[in-house]
Amino acid sequence: SDTYHKSPLDAFEMEDLVQCSLVRKDNRQLILSTRKSRLSQRWKKAGGAGTRKITNPVFGDAAELEVGKVVCGYVRSTNPSLGVYVAIGHSLTGRVMLKNMSDQYLKHWQPMFPAGKLVRAVVMETSPKVELSMKASDLRKARAGEREEEEEEGEDDVQKCLDDILMERLANSESEQSEQSENEGEGEEEEDGPKITFSNPEPKLATGSKGLSLGDALVVEDESESEEEEEEGDESEKKVEEKPQSKSAAKREAKRRKIEEEERLRETERKDVTAAETEEDFEKMVAGSPDSSGSWVAFMAYWLGRGNVERARGVAKRALETINYRLESEKLNVWSALFNLENTFGTQDSLMASCQAAAAVNDPKAVFTRLATVLDKAHKFEELDELYSSVQLKKHRRSRKVWCSYAASLGSQDRMTEARDLLPKALKSLSKHKHVRTISHFAQLEYRCGEPTKGATMFENVLTSYPGRLDLWSVYMDRTIALGDNEQTRLLLDRVIGLKLPPKKMKFFFKRYIDFEVSQGEEERAENVRKLAKEFIESSDQ
């Protein structure tokens, strides 16, 4: 597969018929590959649209590696004095020395890296030998430089439990707000769509990361906070112009401040964790912040780093008893850390027992959503399918997030046929006011994991009914731009600026068109669009 999995051989059985590509002949042996990138190589050379980026490429020799880049591989062997040897190619092996294994001291580290385990590391040297690092600090620096939205599977098990929860805290708070906003009001779709904010001039195709996505080119802020605002329609826009700050603007400002506070808190927690080295230090840290899930999770990670799983479980139990019962999200973060612990060091029975205990005292949908995230990251797809079929899609079938999360997981597994089958079932179960966003999600999934032409057709169909939805047009343009077909992008942008919409919305479309031409270095085309925008403003003023 073009994406490494925890157990790659589980997908094959004896006497299975598989399609593969011949890589090379080696001493009476045939080296074969079932990677889709190799099987479709001829189609790619012909300029086929919608080819996906290879998540985990195969490296032939050290010359293909680049210092500072993140690579994935499988543990080949370990040596008590030399470290871990990782296979990152058919005949290429890298070494992780003991000093580069973790930011923390690991006393009993060999059981954590059995042969065949999937790990992620940073290339430190390529000559004379390939030297790698699995330290969490090096991985964070490398990911920041590459600006990739990837899961942190390759970090050591200790730091993974900590980083996963700290990064998910902000994402979970945002998703809960989004889910609450969806459940308010059962009216028709609003003609005036959400407000669109662009963080990058050249949007990139999302890879479906779990957790906080810092590199998304598109941030959608839904202004339809209540049923009353949906019924007001265009009249609400006039009120926004008259008042210095509307109710929706005040809510967005409050949300922005909350995000900044979460980021500040997360940074403070990271500094505290870095400073803490002994059990006494961690005891002081949790005593000073008894309601902070990050402090408790860091304490759990401390014991896991010393191979004491029972003490880590004990810390989780203390945390659940100590954190204020009103802070449900903080308790859920601790439960998520416990799920990660049981998934990595426990058994399937202990994992499900923890889940049932969490569901008894928390919102069951939130608990099972956290469990689904853990199973998806661990590539336990059979257990994930069972969870969705027996629990999520039955008890929580009216949640858009549940349907979209399962579809995204199926798409990442190259099971797009099954993902497509979910859409009609989802539309049948969900309220009508959730249909447009659901269709938009499945259309974006086609661009990422399926056939872009099908995604474009889905956007065209829904925009026929809702031509004034800025969020749909914006996402549609982003996906088209990401394919790299400039002519198709210009045709779409020409259609958009020809729509008869209010000046406020047309201003947004003209700006997008100008930004696109500038990003392509077509200053003359950009000037022509500016002239069209000027003519539109003059005609609208008459």
C-alpha positions as CSV (number, residue, x, y, z in Angstrom):
1,S,0.0,0.0,0.0
2,D,1.1,3.6,-0.5
3,T,0.2,4.1,3.1
4,Y,2.0,2.0,5.7
5,H,-0.3,0.1,8.1
6,K,0.4,-1.4,11.5
7,S,-0.3,-5.0,10.3
8,P,0.2,-4.9,6.5
9,L,0.0,-8.7,6.0
10,D,-3.5,-9.0,7.7
11,A,-5.1,-8.0,4.4
12,F,-3.8,-11.1,2.6
13,E,-4.6,-14.8,2.9
14,M,-3.3,-17.9,1.2
15,E,-4.5,-18.4,-2.4
16,D,-5.7,-14.8,-2.7
17,L,-5.6,-13.4,-6.2
18,V,-3.8,-10.0,-6.1
19,Q,-2.7,-7.6,-8.7
20,C,1.0,-6.5,-8.4
21,S,3.8,-4.9,-10.2
22,L,7.3,-6.3,-10.8
23,V,10.0,-4.1,-9.1
24,R,13.1,-6.1,-9.9
25,K,14.6,-9.6,-10.1
26,D,17.1,-10.5,-7.3
27,N,18.9,-13.8,-7.1
28,R,16.1,-16.0,-8.4
29,Q,13.6,-13.9,-6.5
30,L,11.0,-11.6,-7.8
31,I,10.5,-8.4,-5.8
32,L,6.8,-7.5,-6.3
33,S,4.7,-4.5,-5.2
34,T,0.9,-4.1,-4.7
35,R,1.2,-0.3,-4.3
36,K,-1.5,1.5,-6.3
37,S,1.0,4.2,-7.4
38,R,3.0,1.5,-9.2
39,L,-0.1,-0.2,-10.7
40,S,-1.4,3.1,-12.1
41,Q,2.0,4.5,-13.1
42,R,1.1,4.5,-16.8
43,W,-2.1,6.4,-16.2
44,K,-0.3,9.0,-14.1
45,K,2.3,9.6,-16.9
46,A,-0.6,10.2,-19.2
47,G,-1.6,13.2,-17.1
48,G,-4.6,11.6,-15.3
49,A,-6.3,14.0,-12.9
50,G,-6.8,13.3,-9.2
51,T,-3.7,11.3,-8.5
52,R,-3.0,11.3,-4.8
53,K,0.2,12.0,-3.1
54,I,2.1,8.9,-1.9
55,T,2.0,9.0,1.9
56,N,4.9,6.6,2.4
57,P,7.3,6.3,-0.5
58,V,9.9,3.5,-0.9
59,F,13.5,4.6,-0.8
60,G,16.0,2.8,-2.9
61,D,19.2,4.2,-1.4
62,A,20.5,6.8,1.0
63,A,20.9,9.4,-1.8
64,E,17.1,9.6,-2.0
65,L,16.8,10.7,1.6
66,E,16.8,14.3,2.8
67,V,18.1,15.3,6.2
68,G,15.3,16.7,8.4
69,K,12.5,14.9,6.6
70,V,10.1,12.4,8.2
71,V,10.1,8.8,7.0
72,C,8.2,5.7,8.0
73,G,9.4,2.2,8.3
74,Y,9.2,-1.1,10.2
75,V,11.4,-2.2,13.0
76,R,13.9,-4.8,11.7
77,S,15.8,-5.6,14.9
78,T,17.0,-4.1,18.1
79,N,20.4,-4.1,19.9
80,P,20.7,-3.3,23.6
81,S,23.7,-1.1,23.1
82,L,23.3,0.2,19.6
83,G,19.5,1.0,19.3
84,V,16.7,0.2,16.9
85,Y,17.2,-0.7,13.2
86,V,14.4,0.4,10.9
87,A,13.7,-0.8,7.4
88,I,12.8,2.2,5.2
89,G,13.3,0.5,1.8
90,H,13.7,-3.0,0.2
91,S,17.5,-2.8,0.9
92,L,17.8,0.3,3.0
93,T,18.0,0.3,6.8
94,G,18.4,3.2,9.2
95,R,19.5,3.2,12.8
96,V,18.0,5.0,15.8
97,M,20.6,5.3,18.5
98,L,19.6,5.2,22.1
99,K,20.1,9.0,22.6
100,N,17.7,9.6,19.7
101,M,15.0,7.2,20.8
102,S,13.0,9.5,23.1
103,D,13.1,12.9,24.8
104,Q,12.7,11.0,28.1
105,Y,14.8,8.4,29.7
106,L,13.6,4.9,28.8
107,K,14.8,2.2,31.1
108,H,13.1,-0.8,29.5
109,W,12.7,0.2,25.9
110,Q,13.2,-3.0,23.9
111,P,9.7,-4.5,24.5
112,M,8.3,-1.2,23.1
113,F,9.9,-1.9,19.7
114,P,9.2,-5.4,18.6
115,A,10.2,-6.6,15.1
116,G,7.7,-5.5,12.5
117,K,6.3,-2.5,14.4
118,L,5.5,0.6,12.3
119,V,7.5,3.7,13.5
120,R,8.1,7.2,12.2
121,A,11.4,9.0,12.5
122,V,13.4,12.0,11.2
123,V,16.4,11.6,9.0
124,M,19.4,13.0,10.9
125,E,22.3,11.8,8.7
126,T,22.6,10.0,5.4
127,S,26.4,9.4,5.2
128,P,28.3,7.2,6.0
129,K,25.2,5.5,7.6
130,V,21.6,6.4,7.8
131,E,20.9,7.8,11.2
132,L,17.3,8.4,12.4
133,S,15.6,10.0,15.4
134,M,12.3,9.1,17.0
135,K,12.4,11.9,19.6
136,A,9.1,13.8,19.8
137,S,10.9,17.1,19.7
138,D,12.7,16.3,16.4
139,L,9.4,15.0,14.9
140,R,7.6,18.2,15.8
141,K,10.3,20.4,14.2
142,A,10.3,18.3,11.1
143,R,6.5,18.4,10.7
144,A,6.5,22.2,11.3
145,G,9.0,22.6,8.5
146,E,7.1,20.4,6.1
147,R,3.7,21.9,7.2
148,E,2.1,18.5,6.9
149,E,-1.1,17.4,8.6
150,E,-0.2,13.9,9.6
151,E,-1.0,11.7,12.5
152,E,1.8,11.2,15.1
153,E,2.0,7.4,14.8
154,G,5.8,7.3,14.6
155,E,6.5,9.0,18.0
156,D,7.4,6.7,20.9
157,D,4.4,5.4,22.8
158,V,5.2,7.6,25.8
159,Q,5.0,10.9,24.0
160,K,2.2,9.8,21.7
161,C,-0.3,9.5,24.6
162,L,0.6,13.0,25.7
163,D,0.7,14.7,22.3
164,D,-2.4,13.1,20.9
165,I,-4.6,14.4,23.8
166,L,-3.0,17.9,24.0
167,M,-3.5,18.4,20.3
168,E,-7.1,17.0,20.4
169,R,-8.3,19.2,23.2
170,L,-8.7,22.3,21.0
171,A,-10.1,20.2,18.1
172,N,-12.7,18.5,20.3
173,S,-13.9,21.8,21.7
174,E,-14.4,23.2,18.2
175,S,-16.2,20.1,17.0
176,E,-18.5,20.1,19.9
177,Q,-19.4,23.7,19.2
178,S,-20.0,22.8,15.5
179,E,-22.2,19.9,16.5
180,Q,-24.2,22.1,18.9
181,S,-24.7,24.7,16.1
182,E,-26.0,22.0,13.7
183,N,-28.6,20.7,16.2
184,E,-30.1,24.2,16.7
185,G,-33.1,24.7,14.4
186,E,-34.7,22.4,11.9
187,G,-35.5,24.9,9.2
188,E,-34.5,25.0,5.5
189,E,-30.9,25.6,4.3
190,E,-30.0,29.3,4.7
191,E,-29.3,31.1,1.4
192,D,-26.6,33.2,3.0
193,G,-23.9,30.6,3.8
194,P,-21.2,30.6,6.5
195,K,-18.4,33.1,6.5
196,I,-15.3,31.9,4.8
197,T,-11.8,32.8,5.9
198,F,-8.6,31.9,4.1
199,S,-5.4,31.3,5.9
200,N,-3.3,30.6,2.8
201,P,-3.4,32.2,-0.7
202,E,-2.8,28.7,-2.3
203,P,-5.2,26.2,-0.6
204,K,-3.9,22.7,-0.2
205,L,-5.9,19.5,-0.4
206,A,-6.7,18.3,3.1
207,T,-5.5,14.8,4.1
208,G,-8.1,14.1,6.7
209,S,-6.2,14.5,9.7
210,K,-7.6,13.6,13.0
211,G,-7.4,16.3,15.6
212,L,-6.4,19.9,15.1
213,S,-5.6,20.8,11.5
214,L,-3.3,23.9,11.5
215,G,-2.6,23.9,7.8
216,D,-6.1,24.0,6.4
217,A,-6.5,26.6,3.7
218,L,-10.2,27.0,4.5
219,V,-11.8,27.8,7.9
220,V,-15.6,27.8,7.9
221,E,-17.3,29.8,10.6
222,D,-21.0,29.1,10.7
223,E,-23.0,32.3,11.4
224,S,-26.3,30.4,11.6
225,E,-26.2,30.1,15.4
226,S,-30.0,29.8,15.9
227,E,-33.3,29.3,14.2
228,E,-34.1,32.9,14.5
229,E,-31.0,34.0,12.6
230,E,-31.8,31.5,9.8
231,E,-35.3,33.0,9.3
232,E,-34.1,36.6,9.1
233,G,-32.1,35.9,6.0
234,D,-30.9,39.0,4.1
235,E,-32.3,41.3,6.7
236,S,-29.6,40.1,9.2
237,E,-26.9,41.4,6.8
238,K,-28.4,44.9,6.8
239,K,-28.4,44.8,10.6
240,V,-24.7,43.9,10.6
241,E,-23.9,46.9,8.5
242,E,-25.9,49.2,10.8
243,K,-24.5,47.9,14.1
244,P,-20.8,48.1,15.0
245,Q,-20.8,44.5,16.2
246,S,-23.6,42.0,15.7
247,K,-24.4,39.0,17.9
248,S,-22.8,36.6,15.5
249,A,-19.7,38.8,15.3
250,A,-19.5,38.8,19.1
251,K,-19.8,35.0,19.2
252,R,-17.0,34.7,16.6
253,E,-14.8,37.0,18.7
254,A,-15.5,35.0,21.9
255,K,-14.7,31.8,20.0
256,R,-11.4,33.4,18.7
257,R,-10.4,34.3,22.3
258,K,-11.2,30.9,23.5
259,I,-9.0,29.3,20.9
260,E,-6.2,31.7,21.8
261,E,-6.6,30.8,25.5
262,E,-6.5,27.1,24.6
263,E,-3.3,27.5,22.6
264,R,-1.7,29.5,25.5
265,L,-2.8,26.8,28.0
266,R,-1.4,24.0,25.8
267,E,1.9,25.8,25.4
268,T,2.1,26.3,29.2
269,E,1.4,22.7,29.8
270,R,4.1,21.6,27.4
271,K,6.6,23.8,29.2
272,D,5.5,22.4,32.6
273,V,5.9,18.8,31.2
274,T,9.3,19.6,29.9
275,A,10.4,20.9,33.2
276,A,9.0,18.0,35.2
277,E,11.5,15.1,35.6
278,T,10.6,13.3,38.8
279,E,7.5,11.8,40.4
280,E,7.6,14.7,42.9
281,D,7.6,17.2,40.1
282,F,4.5,15.7,38.5
283,E,2.7,15.5,41.8
284,K,3.3,19.2,42.3
285,M,2.1,19.9,38.8
286,V,-1.2,18.0,39.2
287,A,-1.7,19.6,42.6
288,G,-1.3,23.0,41.1
289,S,-3.7,22.3,38.2
290,P,-6.1,19.6,39.5
291,D,-8.6,20.3,36.7
292,S,-6.1,20.2,33.8
293,S,-6.3,17.0,31.8
294,G,-3.0,17.8,30.2
295,S,-1.1,17.6,33.5
296,W,-2.7,14.3,34.4
297,V,-2.0,12.8,30.9
298,A,1.6,14.0,31.3
299,F,1.8,12.2,34.6
300,M,0.5,9.0,32.9
301,A,3.1,9.3,30.2
302,Y,5.8,9.6,32.9
303,W,4.9,6.2,34.3
304,L,4.5,4.6,30.8
305,G,8.0,5.8,30.1
306,R,9.2,3.7,33.0
307,G,7.3,0.7,31.9
308,N,4.8,0.9,34.8
309,V,1.4,0.5,33.2
310,E,-0.4,-0.1,36.4
311,R,0.8,3.2,37.9
312,A,-0.3,5.0,34.8
313,R,-3.8,3.4,35.2
314,G,-3.8,4.6,38.8
315,V,-3.0,8.1,37.7
316,A,-5.9,8.0,35.3
317,K,-8.3,6.9,38.0
318,R,-7.1,9.6,40.3
319,A,-7.6,12.2,37.6
320,L,-11.2,11.1,36.9
321,E,-12.0,11.3,40.6
322,T,-10.3,14.7,41.0
323,I,-11.4,16.8,38.0
324,N,-14.5,18.8,38.6
325,Y,-17.6,16.9,37.4
326,R,-18.7,20.0,35.4
327,L,-15.6,19.9,33.2
328,E,-16.8,17.0,31.0
329,S,-14.3,17.8,28.2
330,E,-11.4,17.5,30.6
331,K,-12.6,14.2,31.8
332,L,-13.1,13.0,28.3
333,N,-9.5,13.9,27.5
334,V,-8.3,11.6,30.4
335,W,-10.6,8.8,29.1
336,S,-9.1,9.2,25.7
337,A,-5.6,8.9,27.2
338,L,-6.8,5.7,29.0
339,F,-8.2,4.4,25.7
340,N,-4.8,4.9,24.1
341,L,-3.1,3.2,27.0
342,E,-5.3,0.1,26.9
343,N,-5.1,0.0,23.1
344,T,-1.3,0.0,23.3
345,F,-0.5,-2.0,26.4
346,G,-3.8,-3.7,27.4
347,T,-6.2,-6.1,25.8
348,Q,-9.3,-5.8,23.7
349,D,-11.4,-6.6,26.8
350,S,-9.7,-4.0,28.9
351,L,-10.2,-1.4,26.2
352,M,-14.0,-2.1,25.9
353,A,-14.3,-2.2,29.6
354,S,-12.9,1.3,29.9
355,C,-15.2,2.4,27.1
356,Q,-18.3,1.1,28.8
357,A,-17.2,2.7,32.1
358,A,-16.7,6.1,30.3
359,A,-20.1,5.8,28.5
360,A,-21.8,5.3,31.8
361,V,-20.8,8.7,33.2
362,N,-20.4,10.8,30.0
363,D,-22.2,11.5,26.8
364,P,-22.1,8.1,25.0
365,K,-21.7,9.6,21.5
366,A,-18.7,11.6,22.6
367,V,-17.1,8.6,24.3
368,F,-17.6,6.3,21.3
369,T,-16.3,9.0,18.9
370,R,-13.1,9.2,21.0
371,L,-12.8,5.4,20.9
372,A,-13.3,5.4,17.1
373,T,-10.5,7.9,16.7
374,V,-8.2,5.6,18.8
375,L,-9.1,2.5,16.7
376,D,-8.7,4.4,13.4
377,K,-5.2,5.7,14.4
378,A,-4.2,2.2,15.5
379,H,-5.5,0.8,12.1
380,K,-7.8,-1.7,13.9
381,F,-10.3,-1.4,11.1
382,E,-12.3,-4.6,11.9
383,E,-13.0,-3.3,15.4
384,L,-13.8,0.1,14.0
385,D,-16.3,-1.3,11.5
386,E,-17.9,-3.3,14.3
387,L,-18.1,-0.1,16.5
388,Y,-19.8,1.9,13.8
389,S,-22.2,-0.8,12.7
390,S,-23.3,-1.9,16.1
391,V,-23.3,1.4,18.0
392,Q,-22.6,4.7,16.2
393,L,-24.8,4.3,13.1
394,K,-27.7,2.9,15.2
395,K,-27.8,5.0,18.3
396,H,-26.3,8.1,16.9
397,R,-27.5,8.0,13.3
398,R,-28.8,11.6,13.5
399,S,-25.3,13.0,13.9
400,R,-23.7,14.3,10.8
401,K,-20.3,14.0,12.4
402,V,-20.7,10.3,12.9
403,W,-21.5,9.6,9.2
404,C,-18.8,11.8,7.9
405,S,-16.1,10.4,10.3
406,Y,-16.9,6.8,9.2
407,A,-16.8,7.8,5.5
408,A,-13.5,9.5,6.0
409,S,-12.1,6.4,7.6
410,L,-13.3,4.2,4.8
411,G,-11.8,6.6,2.2
412,S,-8.4,6.5,3.9
413,Q,-8.5,2.7,3.6
414,D,-9.2,2.8,-0.1
415,R,-12.8,1.6,0.5
416,M,-14.5,4.3,-1.4
417,T,-17.3,2.1,-2.7
418,E,-18.4,1.5,0.9
419,A,-18.0,5.2,1.7
420,R,-20.3,6.1,-1.2
421,D,-22.9,3.7,0.0
422,L,-23.1,5.6,3.3
423,L,-24.4,8.9,1.7
424,P,-28.0,7.9,0.8
425,K,-28.3,6.2,4.3
426,A,-27.0,9.4,5.9
427,L,-29.4,11.7,4.1
428,K,-32.2,9.4,5.0
429,S,-31.3,9.6,8.7
430,L,-30.2,13.2,9.1
431,S,-32.4,16.3,9.3
432,K,-32.8,18.3,6.1
433,H,-30.8,21.3,7.3
434,K,-27.8,19.0,7.6
435,H,-28.0,17.6,4.1
436,V,-25.9,20.3,2.3
437,R,-22.9,20.1,4.6
438,T,-23.1,16.3,4.5
439,I,-23.0,16.2,0.7
440,S,-20.2,18.8,0.7
441,H,-18.1,16.5,3.0
442,F,-18.7,13.4,0.7
443,A,-17.8,15.5,-2.4
444,Q,-14.5,16.6,-0.7
445,L,-13.8,12.9,0.1
446,E,-14.1,12.1,-3.6
447,Y,-11.4,14.6,-4.3
448,R,-9.1,13.3,-1.6
449,C,-9.6,9.5,-1.9
450,G,-11.9,8.8,-4.9
451,E,-12.7,10.2,-8.2
452,P,-12.6,14.0,-8.5
453,T,-15.1,14.0,-11.4
454,K,-17.7,12.5,-9.1
455,G,-16.9,15.1,-6.4
456,A,-17.4,17.9,-9.0
457,T,-20.7,16.5,-10.1
458,M,-21.9,16.5,-6.4
459,F,-20.9,20.1,-6.0
460,E,-22.6,21.1,-9.2
461,N,-25.9,19.4,-8.2
462,V,-26.1,21.0,-4.8
463,L,-25.0,24.5,-6.1
464,T,-27.9,24.3,-8.5
465,S,-30.3,24.5,-5.5
466,Y,-28.1,26.8,-3.4
467,P,-26.2,29.2,-5.8
468,G,-25.7,31.7,-3.0
469,R,-23.7,29.5,-0.6
470,L,-20.2,31.0,-0.4
471,D,-18.9,28.1,1.6
472,L,-19.8,25.6,-1.2
473,W,-18.4,27.7,-4.0
474,S,-15.2,28.3,-2.0
475,V,-14.6,24.6,-1.2
476,Y,-15.4,23.7,-4.8
477,M,-12.8,26.2,-6.0
478,D,-10.2,25.0,-3.5
479,R,-10.5,21.4,-4.7
480,T,-10.3,22.4,-8.3
481,I,-7.2,24.5,-7.7
482,A,-5.6,21.7,-5.8
483,L,-5.9,19.4,-8.8
484,G,-3.6,21.8,-10.7
485,D,-5.9,22.2,-13.7
486,N,-5.6,26.0,-14.2
487,E,-7.9,26.1,-17.3
488,Q,-10.7,24.2,-15.5
489,T,-10.2,26.5,-12.5
490,R,-10.5,29.6,-14.7
491,L,-13.7,28.3,-16.3
492,L,-15.2,27.8,-12.8
493,L,-14.1,31.2,-11.6
494,D,-15.6,32.8,-14.8
495,R,-18.9,31.1,-14.0
496,V,-18.8,32.4,-10.5
497,I,-18.2,36.1,-11.3
498,G,-21.1,35.9,-13.8
499,L,-23.6,35.1,-11.0
500,K,-26.2,37.6,-10.0
501,L,-25.5,37.9,-6.3
502,P,-25.3,40.7,-3.8
503,P,-22.2,42.9,-4.1
504,K,-20.9,41.7,-0.7
505,K,-20.6,38.1,-2.1
506,M,-19.4,39.2,-5.5
507,K,-16.5,41.1,-3.9
508,F,-15.4,37.8,-2.3
509,F,-15.5,35.9,-5.6
510,F,-13.5,38.7,-7.5
511,K,-10.9,38.7,-4.8
512,R,-10.5,34.9,-5.0
513,Y,-10.1,35.2,-8.8
514,I,-7.5,37.9,-8.5
515,D,-5.6,36.0,-5.8
516,F,-5.5,32.9,-8.0
517,E,-4.1,34.7,-11.0
518,V,-1.5,36.5,-8.8
519,S,-0.4,33.1,-7.3
520,Q,0.1,31.8,-10.9
521,G,2.2,34.8,-11.8
522,E,-0.4,35.9,-14.4
523,E,-0.4,39.6,-13.6
524,E,-2.0,40.6,-16.9
525,R,-5.0,38.2,-16.3
526,A,-5.3,39.6,-12.7
527,E,-5.5,43.1,-14.1
528,N,-8.3,42.0,-16.4
529,V,-10.2,40.6,-13.5
530,R,-9.7,43.9,-11.6
531,K,-11.3,45.7,-14.5
532,L,-14.3,43.4,-14.5
533,A,-14.6,44.0,-10.7
534,K,-14.5,47.7,-11.3
535,E,-17.2,47.5,-14.0
536,F,-19.4,45.4,-11.6
537,I,-19.1,48.0,-8.8
538,E,-19.9,50.9,-11.2
539,S,-23.0,49.0,-12.5
540,S,-24.2,48.1,-9.1
541,D,-24.0,51.7,-7.9
542,Q,-26.3,52.9,-10.6
